[in-house]
């Protein structure tokens, strides 16, 4: 703990970098996962193929994936972000698909009866109903990304992985413990934040007229 206070500027800087990497990866991953998840929930025959491909990507060891990407994308945060976005797709697409598949068909039919077109039903009815499950998937994904982003230290991408990597190289146990402590703190805070958002999204559905 004393290491963190004595080197607060360094530890805090790495922590901010780590948050930035996780935030960027999550935002990019959602841009892909939302349309894919919606498409899979509507075109059922896509589910097997899409989820199988994503499952294969997820089983590839993280360092092996980085090793494959480096010759094409080089070292740095870009390579790490590609890997993080790829790994995030499995949990995001599965939860988004489950969220839309779990909507009561009677609600969708009622929206049709009110004259809503497909986009209106998606935006005004289905998406709000799917939000709690989507947020649950986002929470799991964020926890995954917080841990996986540590591999950035091995590709010069920054973040707490860099602190962990340099500390391991120099046998600095205090640095390793500081990185581990900050990673644990980030994971706990992220978990509580998204649990709270998930609860509010469910409460909003209960009070909505």
C-alpha positions as CSV (number, residue, x, y, z in Angstrom):
1,X,0.0,0.0,0.0
2,X,2.9,2.4,0.8
3,X,4.2,1.9,-2.8
4,X,0.9,3.3,-4.2
5,X,1.1,6.5,-2.1
6,X,4.9,6.9,-2.7
7,X,4.4,6.5,-6.5
8,X,0.8,7.9,-6.8
9,X,1.5,9.9,-9.9
10,X,2.8,6.8,-11.8
11,X,0.1,4.4,-10.5
12,X,-2.7,6.9,-11.1
13,X,-1.4,7.5,-14.6
14,X,-1.4,3.8,-15.5
15,X,-4.8,3.5,-13.9
16,X,-6.3,6.2,-16.1
17,X,-4.7,4.6,-19.2
18,X,-6.2,1.3,-18.2
19,X,-9.7,2.9,-17.8
20,X,-9.3,4.6,-21.2
21,X,-8.4,1.3,-22.9
22,X,-11.3,-0.5,-21.3
23,X,-13.7,2.3,-22.2
24,X,-12.6,2.5,-25.8
25,X,-12.7,-1.3,-26.2
26,X,-16.2,-1.5,-24.7
27,X,-17.6,1.3,-26.9
28,X,-16.2,-0.2,-30.1
29,X,-17.3,-3.7,-29.1
30,X,-20.9,-2.4,-28.5
31,X,-20.9,-0.8,-32.0
32,X,-20.4,-4.3,-33.4
33,X,-22.3,-6.4,-30.9
34,X,-25.6,-4.5,-30.9
35,X,-26.4,-4.9,-34.6
36,X,-25.1,-8.4,-34.6
37,X,-27.1,-9.4,-31.5
38,X,-30.3,-7.9,-32.9
39,X,-29.8,-9.6,-36.2
40,X,-29.2,-13.0,-34.6
41,X,-32.3,-12.6,-32.4
42,X,-34.4,-12.0,-35.6
43,X,-32.8,-14.4,-38.0
44,X,-32.5,-17.6,-35.9
45,X,-30.4,-19.6,-38.4
46,X,-27.6,-17.1,-38.0
47,X,-27.2,-17.9,-34.3
48,X,-25.4,-21.2,-34.6
49,X,-22.8,-19.9,-37.1
50,X,-22.2,-16.5,-35.5
51,X,-21.9,-17.8,-31.9
52,X,-19.7,-20.7,-33.1
53,X,-17.2,-18.2,-34.7
54,X,-17.2,-16.0,-31.7
55,X,-16.7,-19.0,-29.4
56,X,-13.6,-20.0,-31.4
57,X,-12.1,-16.5,-31.1
58,X,-12.8,-16.6,-27.4
59,X,-10.9,-19.9,-26.9
60,X,-7.7,-18.5,-28.5
61,X,-5.2,-17.6,-25.8
62,X,-4.8,-13.8,-25.5
63,X,-1.0,-13.8,-26.0
64,X,-1.4,-16.1,-29.0
65,X,-3.9,-13.7,-30.5
66,X,-1.6,-10.7,-29.9
67,X,1.3,-12.7,-31.5
68,X,-0.9,-13.2,-34.6
69,X,-1.9,-9.5,-34.7
70,X,1.5,-7.9,-34.2
71,X,2.9,-8.6,-37.6
72,X,-0.1,-6.8,-39.2
73,X,-0.9,-4.0,-36.7
74,X,2.4,-3.6,-34.8
75,X,2.9,-2.8,-31.1
76,X,0.7,-0.4,-29.2
77,X,-2.8,0.3,-28.1
78,X,-4.4,-0.4,-31.5
79,X,-3.4,-4.1,-31.4
80,X,-4.6,-4.4,-27.8
81,X,-8.0,-2.8,-28.7
82,X,-8.5,-5.2,-31.6
83,X,-7.9,-8.2,-29.2
84,X,-10.2,-6.8,-26.5
85,X,-13.0,-6.0,-28.9
86,X,-12.8,-9.5,-30.3
87,X,-13.0,-11.2,-26.9
88,X,-15.8,-8.9,-25.8
89,X,-18.1,-10.0,-28.6
90,X,-19.0,-13.4,-27.1
91,X,-20.6,-12.2,-23.9
92,X,-22.1,-9.1,-25.5
93,X,-23.7,-10.8,-28.5
94,X,-25.0,-13.7,-26.4
95,X,-26.6,-11.4,-23.9
96,X,-28.0,-9.0,-26.5
97,X,-29.5,-12.0,-28.3
98,X,-31.0,-13.4,-25.1
99,X,-32.3,-10.0,-24.2
100,X,-34.3,-9.6,-27.4
101,X,-35.4,-13.3,-27.5
102,X,-36.7,-13.0,-23.9
103,X,-39.2,-10.2,-24.8
104,X,-42.8,-11.3,-24.5
105,X,-44.2,-11.8,-28.1
106,X,-47.5,-10.4,-27.0
107,X,-45.9,-7.1,-26.2
108,X,-44.4,-7.0,-29.7
109,X,-47.8,-7.9,-31.2
110,X,-49.5,-5.1,-29.2
111,X,-47.0,-2.6,-30.6
112,X,-47.7,-3.9,-34.1
113,X,-51.4,-3.4,-33.4
114,X,-50.8,0.2,-32.5
115,X,-49.4,0.8,-35.9
116,X,-45.6,0.9,-35.1
117,X,-43.2,-0.1,-37.8
118,X,-40.2,-2.3,-37.2
119,X,-37.8,0.6,-36.2
120,X,-40.4,2.1,-33.9
121,X,-40.9,-1.3,-32.2
122,X,-37.2,-1.8,-31.8
123,X,-36.5,1.7,-30.4
124,X,-39.6,2.4,-28.3
125,X,-40.6,-1.1,-27.1
126,X,-38.0,-3.9,-27.6
127,X,-34.8,-2.0,-26.7
128,X,-36.1,-0.6,-23.4
129,X,-37.3,-4.0,-22.4
130,X,-34.0,-5.6,-23.3
131,X,-31.8,-3.1,-21.5
132,X,-31.6,-4.9,-18.1
133,X,-30.2,-8.0,-19.7
134,X,-28.0,-6.0,-22.0
135,X,-26.5,-4.2,-19.0
136,X,-25.9,-7.5,-17.3
137,X,-23.9,-8.6,-20.3
138,X,-22.0,-5.3,-20.3
139,X,-21.1,-5.7,-16.6
140,X,-19.6,-9.1,-17.3
141,X,-17.8,-7.8,-20.3
142,X,-16.3,-4.9,-18.4
143,X,-14.9,-7.2,-15.8
144,X,-13.5,-9.4,-18.5
145,X,-11.9,-6.4,-20.2
146,X,-10.4,-5.0,-17.0
147,X,-8.5,-8.3,-16.5
148,X,-7.6,-8.8,-20.2
149,X,-6.3,-5.3,-20.7
150,X,-3.3,-6.2,-18.5
151,X,-1.8,-8.0,-21.6
152,X,-1.3,-4.5,-23.0
153,X,1.9,-4.4,-21.0
154,X,3.4,-7.0,-23.3
155,X,2.7,-5.0,-26.4
156,X,3.6,-1.5,-25.2
157,X,-0.1,-0.4,-24.9
158,X,0.1,1.1,-21.5
159,X,-2.3,0.7,-18.6
160,X,-1.8,-1.3,-15.4
161,X,-0.4,-4.1,-17.5
162,X,2.6,-1.9,-18.2
163,X,3.2,-1.5,-14.5
164,X,2.8,-5.2,-14.0
165,X,5.1,-6.0,-16.9
166,X,7.9,-3.7,-15.8
167,X,7.6,-4.8,-12.2
168,X,7.9,-8.4,-13.1
169,X,11.0,-7.7,-15.2
170,X,12.7,-5.9,-12.4
171,X,11.5,-8.3,-9.7
172,X,9.7,-5.5,-8.0
173,X,7.1,-7.3,-5.8
174,X,5.7,-4.0,-4.5
175,X,4.9,-2.9,-8.1
176,X,3.2,-6.2,-8.9
177,X,1.1,-5.9,-5.7
178,X,0.2,-2.3,-6.5
179,X,-1.0,-3.3,-10.0
180,X,-2.9,-6.2,-8.7
181,X,-4.6,-4.1,-6.0
182,X,-5.6,-1.3,-8.5
183,X,-7.0,-3.9,-10.9
184,X,-9.0,-5.5,-8.1
185,X,-10.3,-2.1,-7.1
186,X,-11.3,-1.2,-10.7
187,X,-13.1,-4.5,-11.1
188,X,-15.0,-4.1,-7.8
189,X,-16.0,-0.5,-8.7
190,X,-17.1,-1.4,-12.2
191,X,-19.1,-4.4,-10.9
192,X,-21.0,-2.2,-8.5
193,X,-21.5,0.6,-11.0
194,X,-23.1,-1.7,-13.6
195,X,-25.1,-3.6,-11.0
196,X,-26.6,-0.2,-9.9
197,X,-27.3,0.8,-13.6
198,X,-29.0,-2.6,-14.2
199,X,-31.2,-2.2,-11.1
200,X,-32.3,1.2,-12.2
201,X,-33.1,0.0,-15.7
202,X,-35.3,-2.7,-14.2
203,X,-37.0,-0.2,-11.8
204,X,-37.6,2.1,-14.7
205,X,-39.5,-0.6,-16.5
206,X,-41.7,-1.2,-13.4
207,X,-42.7,2.5,-13.1
208,X,-43.1,3.2,-16.8
209,X,-46.7,3.7,-17.8
